[in-house]
C-alpha cells in the first residue's frame, strides 16, 4: 500500500529517476537545467511518497540516494541557479534526508566548493 500512487506507478517513476540520475554527469554539461529540474522532481517525489508496510510508513531510501547523488553533481558547478535548486531541495526533503543520515550514521556533503 502506498500514499501518493500505486506500486506500479511508484516503480515506473523510480525507474525514470534512476535513469536520469545515471546520466547526470552528461546532463550537467549538456543541459544543466534538465538536471536542476530532475533533482527538484526527485526531491518532491521523495518527500511526498510514503511506503506503508505492516502499518508503518517509511521513505524510499533509493530516492534519497538519488537526491544525494544529483546534489553532489550540482555542487560541482556553483552558480545562483544551482544554489537556489539546492536550497529548494533541502526545503522539500531536508528533514527526511537528515533522518536518513542519522539512521545510516553517515554524513551528508556539507560544503560546496568554488
HUQUI-V999353 format. One record per pair of residues at least 4 apart in sequence whose C-alpha atoms are under 8 Angstrom apart, sorted by the first residue. I is the first residue (numbers start at 1). GAP is how many residues later the second one is. D is the distance in Angstrom with one decimal. If there is no record, write none. Layout:
I,GAP,D + I,GAP,D
This chain:
1,5,7.1 + 1,6,7.3 + 1,50,6.7 + 1,51,5.6 + 1,52,7.0 + 2,4,5.9 + 2,5,6.9 + 2,47,7.5 + 2,48,6.1 + 2,49,4.9 + 2,50,5.6 + 3,46,6.3 + 3,47,5.6 + 3,48,6.7 + 3,49,7.6 + 4,44,6.7 + 4,45,5.5 + 4,46,7.1 + 5,4,6.1 + 5,5,6.2 + 5,44,8.0 + 6,4,6.1 + 7,4,6.0 + 8,4,6.1 + 9,4,6.1 + 10,4,6.0 + 11,4,6.1 + 12,4,6.4 + 13,4,6.1 + 14,4,6.1 + 14,49,7.4 + 15,4,6.2 + 16,4,6.2 + 17,4,6.1 + 17,21,7.7 + 17,25,6.7 + 17,46,8.0 + 17,49,7.6 + 18,4,6.1 + 18,48,7.0 + 19,4,6.6 + 20,4,6.4 + 20,18,7.4 + 21,45,6.4 + 21,48,7.5 + 21,49,6.5 + 23,4,6.0 + 24,4,5.9 + 24,11,6.6 + 24,46,6.8 + 24,49,7.1 + 25,4,6.9 + 25,48,6.9 + 26,4,6.2 + 27,4,5.1 + 27,5,5.9 + 27,7,7.0 + 27,8,6.2 + 28,4,4.4 + 28,7,6.2 + 28,45,7.4 + 28,46,7.2 + 31,4,6.9 + 32,4,6.2 + 33,4,6.1 + 34,4,6.0 + 35,4,6.1 + 35,35,7.6 + 35,39,7.9 + 36,4,6.3 + 36,38,7.7 + 36,46,7.1 + 36,49,6.4 + 37,4,6.2 + 38,4,6.1 + 39,4,6.0 + 39,28,6.2 + 39,31,6.2 + 39,32,7.3 + 39,50,7.5 + 40,4,6.2 + 40,45,7.0 + 40,48,7.4 + 40,49,6.0 + 41,4,6.1 + 42,4,6.0 + 42,21,6.9 + 42,24,7.6 + 42,25,6.5 + 43,4,6.1 + 43,20,7.8 + 43,21,7.8 + 43,24,6.2 + 43,46,5.8 + 43,49,6.4 + 43,50,6.1 + 44,4,6.1 + 44,45,7.7 + 44,48,6.2 + 44,49,7.2 + 45,4,5.9 + 46,13,7.1 + 46,14,6.8 + 46,17,5.8 + 46,18,6.8 + 46,47,7.1 + 47,12,7.9 + 47,45,6.4 + 47,46,5.2 + 47,49,7.3 + 49,10,6.6 + 49,11,7.5 + 50,7,5.7 + 50,8,5.6 + 50,9,5.4 + 50,10,7.5 + 51,6,5.4 + 51,7,5.2 + 51,8,6.1 + 51,9,7.1 + 52,4,5.3 + 52,5,4.3 + 52,6,6.3 + 53,4,6.5 + 53,5,7.9 + 59,37,7.9 + 60,4,6.8 + 61,4,6.3 + 61,39,7.8 + 62,4,6.3 + 63,4,6.2 + 64,4,6.3 + 64,33,6.6 + 65,4,6.2 + 66,4,6.1 + 67,4,6.1 + 68,4,6.1 + 68,40,7.8 + 69,4,6.4 + 70,4,6.2 + 71,4,6.0 + 71,15,6.9 + 72,4,6.9 + 72,37,7.5 + 73,4,7.8 + 74,4,7.6 + 74,8,6.4 + 75,7,7.3 + 75,37,5.5 + 75,38,7.1 + 76,36,7.3 + 76,37,6.9 + 76,38,7.7 + 77,5,7.4 + 77,37,7.6 + 78,4,6.3 + 78,5,6.9 + 78,34,7.5 + 78,35,7.5 + 78,36,6.3 + 79,4,6.3 + 80,4,6.2 + 81,4,6.2 + 82,4,6.1 + 83,4,6.2 + 84,4,6.1 + 85,4,6.1 + 86,4,6.2 + 87,4,6.2 + 88,4,6.2 + 89,4,6.1 + 89,5,7.0 + 90,4,4.2 + 90,5,7.7 + 91,4,8.0 + 93,4,6.3 + 94,4,6.0 + 95,4,6.4 + 96,4,6.2 + 97,4,6.1 + 98,4,6.4 + 99,4,6.2 + 100,4,6.1 + 101,4,5.6 + 101,5,5.3 + 101,6,6.1 + 101,7,6.7 + 102,4,6.8
